[in-house]
Amino acid sequence: MPTVDFEGTTVECAEGTILRDALLAAGETPHNGRAQQLNCRGHGTCGTCAVELAAPDENEGAPAVNDLTDRERRRLSFPPHSPDSGLRLACQTRVYGDLVVTKHGGFWGQHVSEE
């Protein structure tokens, strides 16, 4: 069963679970501030659940998740996001292995370089 490390909390979920669903079920949220109420509820259209993903050990390579969906790629190509940011949408990401998830600042979680 994969584990997700998120802001000091470890969440277990079934393999293939949508990251947003796993976080919400554990009482956590991939949204900042007002985005907790003002979001698309997992349809991949608002971009407020953007997060940074990493493998738990830097030597393990890429995190074990699905490839970008077309919907996710389109949303992350539209401001305030950038396709080069490396962020993923929690609502479009399926968890297949252990992850470390970082939520950055900003309404959409887009302030990666300001951390």
DAGIKA-V551677 format. One record per run of one state. SS is the DSSP state (@ for helix, = for strand, . for the rest). FROM is the first residue (numbers start at 1). LEN is the number of residues. If there is no record, write none. Layout:
<<SS/FROM/LEN> <SS/FROM/LEN>>
This chain:
<<./1/1> <=/2/5> <./7/2> <=/9/5> <./14/3> <=/17/2> <@/19/7> <./26/7> <@/33/4> <./37/13> <=/50/5> <./55/3> <@/58/3> <./61/4> <=/65/1> <./66/4> <@/70/7> <./77/11> <=/88/2> <@/90/3> <./93/1> <=/94/2> <./96/3> <=/99/4> <./103/2> <=/105/1> <./106/5> <=/111/1> <@/112/3> <./115/1>>
